[in-house]
Structure formats: structure tokens, C-alpha cells
Amino acid sequence: MNQDSFKNFQIGFSEISRLLLPFLIIWLLGTIGLGWLVKSFFILVGLLLITPVIAFLGFRWWLKRNLIQAHCPVCDYEFVSLNQTEFRCPNCSEPLKAENGDFNRLTPPGTIDISAVEVPAQRLEDS
């Protein structure tokens, strides 16, 4: 066994003083009536730790309310967009607007939008 390994575990006065110095400063500030300074420091550290968590949860809530996943009314391609935004379909490049949880075509005023319906042809022999 190596006898020099015990020297690595010894802690000198300089290491102890380095560890005790912050506690002594806090105790000194508390005894002379500046405890509010220490408390405000801990409150600031607490706010710095909790603010990113609250921001992350708030951002997730906002995305859940404003993110829409729907189909393009022209090509039936499904994709995601933000509510109340104008954009183009990534598949057919049709200008669209996200409203009320669905995608609507953007057409100039006075344009009548129709949907074509395929009607199967009948043969005369079938009658």
C-alpha cells in the first residue's frame, strides 16, 4: 500500500478558511443587521432558478393554444402552422390562412370558391 496516499486526504488551514469564509461573511452581515441583504440575495438566486421553468411551461401552454395541425383544402397535405397566420402550403404552394383550427384558402374579394364533385357516368346499356 502506498504511504503517500494519506497526504492527499489531509486538509490544511487554507482549504478550511476558503470553505468557511462565505459562511462567516453571511453570519457577520446577519449580526450587524444586514440580514435583508442576504435574504434578497437568496431570493434573487431563487428567482433566477424558477424563472426559466415558468417561462418554459408558459411557452408550452401558448404553443398548445396557437399551434394548428390540419389538412390543406386544395391538396389534402397535412402540416402544422400557427393560428391567425398567412402562409403557403408546402406541397402545392396555395396561399392559406389558419383560422379557428382549420386552414382556409386566401382568395381575392369577389371570388366564388367552389368544390367540384365527380359524378359517375351511366351507360345506356345499364338502363
Sequence and secondary structure as in RCSB ss.txt:
>XXXX:A:sequence
MNQDSFKNFQIGFSEISRLLLPFLIIWLLGTIGLGWLVKSFFILVGLLLITPVIAFLGFRWWLKRNLIQAHCPVC
DYEFVSLNQTEFRCPNCSEPLKAENGDFNRLTPPGTIDISAVEVPAQRLEDS
>XXXX:A:secstr
  GGGGGGG   HHHHHHHHHHHHHHHHHHHTT HHHHHHHHHHHHHHHHHHHHHHHHHHHHHHHHEEEEE TTT
  EEEEETT EEE TTT  EEEEETTEEEE   TT             STT 
